[in-house]
């Protein structure tokens, strides 16, 4: 098929990410779960 040539791994929990991932300000590539966790903890600070 060749639709996607590469995958990403979440740098927090090592989940394989195909289409949906986020980049944190510190450069980490994370899954949506870790991203929302990060956003929630940033809002609390």
Long-range contacts (C-beta under 8 A, 24 or more apart in sequence): 10-34
